[in-house]
Amino acid sequence: MKLTVVFTLLAISLFSINSQARTLQSLAQLSNALLVLAEQATPTAGSKTCKLSSQQISEKSQTLHMLIDEKSQALIEGDFKILAQRADTCDKDCTCDIYAYALEKRERPIQTIADKATKTQMEDRQKCMAAIKNVCAQIKALK
């Protein structure tokens, strides 16, 4: 009985640590990858990547949106400084749109990030997704 309680508490704490360990950057990269997968899952696109159905992609997107909202609410002053420093490079890893979203949500917008977010094209997103290691495993791990 006591052993079951210990394992349950351990599992809960590991889940909490894992979700807290994700950075806004890693969540933004997964968001970008899901946008690519959603585009590839359309009837005109043909092939599916990561062997996820449109329904599964939608469910993963909803989970990811919730994680991004949680992370956005948890941003502290140091995080805002880091995001400001990433304004020049966020277009390189397709994170500008999520950074802009998080900053807007906290009423701390950075115009450079917002401008870059609107200019990201699907071709850019595909290149960014290709650069993520184990992207399918990371997406499938979203719960």
Order of alpha helices (4+ residues) and beta strands (2+ residues): alpha-alpha-alpha-alpha-alpha-alpha-alpha-alpha
